[in-house]
Amino acid sequence: MFHLLQTNVAAVADTLNNATTAVETVAKEETSLFSIIFSGGIIGQTIMTIIFIMLFFTIYLYLERLFTIRNFTKSDDNFMSQIKLLLSQGKVDNARTLCQSTNTPAARMIGKGISRIGKPIDDINMAMENAGKQEIYKLEKNVSVLATLSGAGPMTGFLGTVVGMVMAFHEMAETQNARIDMSMLSEGVYTAMMTTVFGLIVGIIAYVGYNQLVGRIDHFSQKLEADAAEFFDLLNEPV
């Protein structure tokens, strides 16, 4: 019994030692990675900080616009059929009320057209076109910032690369020995490589996110145009 207890205690001790070793290894790796990323001196650290700020805003803007567009573009498939039924019955006021009670871009655009019924068709078209542009503008808010970041991120990374190479060559020029110690060049090389890597990460995320959001907005814009065309077909139907 005592021998079995000693064996269990030894097994538990080995497990704790292994777990402690693993935690220490992970901590060392994280510390090593952090020191590598921010090992480029004050200039390299400043550039890396700017790049990480760009990365944060890139991810934030992409997710914020993505969820906004997804919620904004939700529509009721029965909305246009209800509008068609009400207008065919001459219930213009009921159709206007339906548009006001439906919180969708298509409803707001169609409601603007219904409010102009009785006026020249060009006036109705202009009012609906302006309403549609306002809805699209709401979706495009801050999307252009992603396009800017898709170019600014890699360019900032390349700036860090140039700075790092300048630092490395400066160390080489200051060395009086015939043999150059590579550890002296590590700070400049780390700056050159890490800023390029993270600058490209920012650019890739921003570029892909921008194009995806623009594609969603274009698709929604085409849907609004289709709803507007269907509305004009209703107005042109013979009574």
C-alpha positions, 0 to 999 in steps of 0.5 A: 500500500505504501509502495503504491502511494509512493508510485502515485506521488512520483507520477503526480510529481513527474506530471507537474514537472512536465507541465511546468517545463511546458509552461516555461517553454511556451513563456520563453517562446512568447518572450523570444517572439516578442523580443524579435518583433520589437528588437529593432531599436527605437525606430523599428519599435515605432514602425512596428507600433504603427503597423500594429495600430494599422492591423487593429483598425483594419480588423475592426473596420472590416468586422464593423462594416461586415456586420453593418452591411449584413444587418442593413441589407436584410430585406423582406421578400414579400415587401414588393409583392405587398406594395404591388397589391396595394398600388393595384388596388389604389391604396396609396396611403396604405402603401406609404404606411407600409414603407414607413413601418418597414425599416429597410433601404428598399422600403425607404427608397420605394416610400420616397417614390410613392410620396411623389406619385402624381408628379412627372416620372422624372421627378419620381426617378430623381427622388428614388435615385437620390434615396438609393444613393443615400442608402449606398453611401451609408454602406460605403462609410469608412470602406475607403479607409480599408483601401488606404490601409491595404496600400499604407500597410505594406509601404510602412513595412517597406519603410521599416525594411529600408530603415533596418537595412540602413541600420545593418549597413551602418553597423558594418561601416562602424565595425573596425574588425575585418570579421563582422559579428552577425549579432551586431547586424541582428537588430537591423535585420530583424527590423527589416524582416519583421516590419515587412512581414506584418506590413504585408499582413495588414495589406492582405487583410485590408485588400481582401476585406475591402474587395469583399465589402465592395462586392457585397455593396455592389450586389445590394446596389443592383438589388435596389435598382431591380426594386426601383425598376419593378416599382416603375413597372407598377406605375406604368401598368395600365389601370 
